[in-house]
Amino acid sequence: MKKILITGGAGFIGSHVVRLFVNKYADAHIYNLDALTYAGNLENLRDIEGKSNYTFVKGDITDAAFINELFQKEQFDGVIHLAAESHVDRSISDPMAFVVTNVIGTVNLLNAARTIWKCNKDSEFPAGKKFYHVSTDEVYGSLGEEGFFLETTPYEPQSPYSASKASSDHFVRAYYNTYNLPVVLTNCSNNYGANQFPEKLIPLFINNIRNNKSLPVYGDGKYTRDWLWVEDHARAIDVVYHTGVLGETYNIGGFNEWQNINLIKLLIKIVDQKLGRAEGESEKLITYVKDRPGHDQRYAIDATKIKNELGWEPSVTFEQGLDKTIDWYLANGEWLNSVTSGDYQKYYANQYAH
Ligand SMILES: NC(=O)c1ccc[n+]([C@@H]2O[C@H](COP(=O)([O-])OP(=O)(O)OC[C@H]3O[C@@H](n4cnc5c(N)ncnc54)[C@H](O)[C@@H]3O)[C@@H](O)[C@H]2O)c1
């Protein structure tokens, strides 16, 4: 039985990837390694926790001795690496946490994989092994009004978060070039969907509209992002893990650009409608707040390569994905209340106080 390690599997995207792999690949054993930081929540995986091909391991990727021991013991055939500190605002207040987890944590995993797969420049790539690094489009920096990020776009990270992800991407490619480690990478646009921690835009705004709380909009609201439904990202990760060419990078996106303010008005429209409120009632909650430093104006992904070479494309329209997502948050008020209690309240007050 193949053993696949998924890191960060209790987080937002990771939980969707773990569920997909556990349910789809009965002939593989899926290990979910997660430190359960504020962003990790085993509630996300209640439906699969009893499956015989699934094991949860609580552990920290920054602990090299622990990681080496785990790899020696389990002899994984593949790694899908998602564990990270992932929130830009937090990276501005505490950059070192991002260096430690995103850079050192990634290098610990690369070292452990290289050791058990006995990789070095003089040997062939080890058969049937793969190290898949999940990254972000934010490494490319910011676009003006026109153009798209291609896999060949030079890196120009602007925030400590994107700088730490860019650094980890470079290490992954360096291990491919230096040690023949069998790697593949993807850089994906903004995800939305069920189980996302409500510090990120879409769940934050659904939660605040639901609770009649103000909707903090950075700057003039004209920042533009490309949005992809998280289950489509999980499908893309499945395709790239199984058919992606070693050493290659694939951009993943939703072909779906939105200015923040227009997205927020759309969310208000749908949530108000679902809650039986008058049309646009919650627009009064929109509050413009001081901009975040180093804020990238526009991200837009060209996902033609993965579409043409691996046959992946999004399965739902934005309207369909958003509808499912809003229904999920409105039906899971308890999940929202539980993850936003305690420390999160202090963080929130501090972040948006001004
Ligand atoms: N969310 C997005 O829109 C998006 C887009 C593109 C790429 N990505 C990338 O996808 C990955 C997952 O993103 P997400 O939004 O699901 O993040 P998330 O913050 O929801 O989840 C991260 C998970 O990693 C775990 N983790 C953090 N530090 C750890 C450590 N030291 N050891 C072990 N586990 C640790 C957390 O407990 C959590 O479960 C990240 O690498 C991120 O950079 C995210």
PDBQT file of the ligand as one rigid body, heavy atoms in Angstrom, charges set to zero:
ROOT
HETATM    1  N1  LIG A 401      -5.838  29.869   1.162  1.00  0.00    +0.000 N 
HETATM    2  C1  LIG A 401      -5.487  30.205  -0.059  1.00  0.00    +0.000 C 
HETATM    3  O1  LIG A 401      -6.235  30.939  -0.733  1.00  0.00    +0.000 OA
HETATM    4  C2  LIG A 401      -4.216  29.683  -0.662  1.00  0.00    +0.000 A 
HETATM    5  C3  LIG A 401      -3.962  29.937  -2.012  1.00  0.00    +0.000 A 
HETATM    6  C4  LIG A 401      -2.804  29.397  -2.594  1.00  0.00    +0.000 A 
HETATM    7  C5  LIG A 401      -1.926  28.654  -1.846  1.00  0.00    +0.000 A 
HETATM    8  N2  LIG A 401      -2.178  28.437  -0.524  1.00  0.00    +0.000 N 
HETATM    9  C6  LIG A 401      -1.218  27.601   0.221  1.00  0.00    +0.000 C 
HETATM   10  O2  LIG A 401      -1.902  26.404   0.556  1.00  0.00    +0.000 OA
HETATM   11  C7  LIG A 401      -1.453  25.917   1.814  1.00  0.00    +0.000 C 
HETATM   12  C8  LIG A 401      -2.631  25.730   2.751  1.00  0.00    +0.000 C 
HETATM   13  O3  LIG A 401      -3.302  26.986   2.898  1.00  0.00    +0.000 OA
HETATM   14  P1  LIG A 401      -4.595  27.103   3.837  1.00  0.00    +0.000 P 
HETATM   15  O4  LIG A 401      -5.316  28.314   3.415  1.00  0.00    +0.000 OA
HETATM   16  O5  LIG A 401      -5.294  25.805   3.885  1.00  0.00    +0.000 OA
HETATM   17  O6  LIG A 401      -3.894  27.388   5.249  1.00  0.00    +0.000 OA
HETATM   18  P2  LIG A 401      -4.460  27.234   6.716  1.00  0.00    +0.000 P 
HETATM   19  O7  LIG A 401      -3.806  28.338   7.493  1.00  0.00    +0.000 OA
HETATM   20  O8  LIG A 401      -5.940  27.126   6.723  1.00  0.00    +0.000 OA
HETATM   21  O9  LIG A 401      -3.904  25.822   7.199  1.00  0.00    +0.000 OA
HETATM   22  C9  LIG A 401      -2.538  25.613   7.484  1.00  0.00    +0.000 C 
HETATM   23  C10 LIG A 401      -2.447  24.327   8.279  1.00  0.00    +0.000 C 
HETATM   24  O10 LIG A 401      -1.067  24.109   8.561  1.00  0.00    +0.000 OA
HETATM   25  C11 LIG A 401      -0.925  23.731   9.924  1.00  0.00    +0.000 C 
HETATM   26  N3  LIG A 401       0.393  24.165  10.386  1.00  0.00    +0.000 N 
HETATM   27  C12 LIG A 401       0.837  25.444  10.551  1.00  0.00    +0.000 A 
HETATM   28  N4  LIG A 401       2.091  25.433  11.030  1.00  0.00    +0.000 NA
HETATM   29  C13 LIG A 401       2.456  24.128  11.164  1.00  0.00    +0.000 A 
HETATM   30  C14 LIG A 401       3.638  23.480  11.591  1.00  0.00    +0.000 A 
HETATM   31  N5  LIG A 401       4.691  24.176  12.008  1.00  0.00    +0.000 N 
HETATM   32  N6  LIG A 401       3.673  22.129  11.573  1.00  0.00    +0.000 NA
HETATM   33  C15 LIG A 401       2.611  21.403  11.159  1.00  0.00    +0.000 A 
HETATM   34  N7  LIG A 401       1.445  21.973  10.753  1.00  0.00    +0.000 NA
HETATM   35  C16 LIG A 401       1.378  23.322  10.751  1.00  0.00    +0.000 A 
HETATM   36  C17 LIG A 401      -2.049  24.466  10.648  1.00  0.00    +0.000 C 
HETATM   37  O11 LIG A 401      -2.373  23.846  11.898  1.00  0.00    +0.000 OA
HETATM   38  C18 LIG A 401      -3.171  24.365   9.634  1.00  0.00    +0.000 C 
HETATM   39  O12 LIG A 401      -3.920  23.188   9.819  1.00  0.00    +0.000 OA
HETATM   40  C19 LIG A 401      -0.421  26.932   2.322  1.00  0.00    +0.000 C 
HETATM   41  O13 LIG A 401       0.855  26.435   2.030  1.00  0.00    +0.000 OA
HETATM   42  C20 LIG A 401      -0.724  28.187   1.531  1.00  0.00    +0.000 C 
HETATM   43  O14 LIG A 401       0.433  28.963   1.356  1.00  0.00    +0.000 OA
HETATM   44  C21 LIG A 401      -3.301  28.929   0.085  1.00  0.00    +0.000 A 
ENDROOT
TORSDOF 0
